Amino acid sequence: MRVRKLSTGDRNIVGAFVARRRKELNIKQKDLLSQLQIMGIDLNSSGLSKIEGQIRSVADYELRALAEVLGCTMLEMFEEEEPAAE
């Protein structure tokens, strides 16, 4: 797995959640893309990477499909990550 070299952007606020949740579920990007394509979402690996890097906006229909595949609600995708305990 490659580590993001560029800083995250400001085009969406759900990208970090998508990346974190996908990794928690041990889903590869290509597998997530396959599941999205089955749902009719035409997204390529570059597009998903840009969403996760917060440098591409997310359409409402993409958000709904991502939530379904990642097993969460759309509202959960907007919640802030809790700070790590020290």
N, C-alpha and C positions, 0 to 999 in steps of 0.2 A: 504494500500500500504506500502510495506516495504521500508525502507531507506537503501541505499547501505552502508555497513559497511567498505568495503575494498576500498582503493584508486583505481582510474582508471589506467588501463595499458597503453601500448603504441603499441598495435598490430594493431590498426586502428585509423583513425582520424574522422570517421563518427559516431561512436557509441554514443557520447554525443548528436549529432544532432538527431539521431534516437530516443533516450530516450526523449529528450526535445519535439520533434515534436509529438511523440506518446501521451505524456501527454497533450500537447496543444489541441490535437484533441479528448481528453478523450477516447482513445482507450486502452483497457486492453491488456496486453501481449498475453493472450490466443486468443483474437479476431484478433490481428495482425497476429498471427501464423496461424489462420484459413484462413485468406485471402491469406497469402503466400502459404499455402498448396494447395489452389484452383488453384494457379498459377504454381503449380508444384515444389515449393521450400520446400524441406524436412528439416525443422528446428524445433527443440524442444525448450521448455522453457529455458532449461539450455543454449543452443546455443545462443538464443536471449539475454539472460541476459549477457552472455559473450561478445556478440557484443556491447551491450549498455555499458558494463563496460570496453570496449576497451582491453579485454584480449583474444580476438579471432579475427583472420583475417576475412575479408569479401570478398567472391568471387564476381567477376564482375556480374554474373547473379543474385546473392542475392542483390547486390547494386541496380541493375535496378529494381527488383521487390519491394524492400523497397521504392524506390523513387515513384514508381507508386502507391503503397498502401498509402503512406504518402502524396500524392498529391504535390510532389515537383520534381525538376529536380535533376539529379545526381550531377550537378555542385553546386547547393545550399547546398548539404550535406557536401561539402568541405569548405564552407565559414565559417570564424571565427564568433563566437557569438559576437555581439556588446556589449561593456561594459555598465553596468547599469549607468544611469545618476545620478549624485550626487546632 
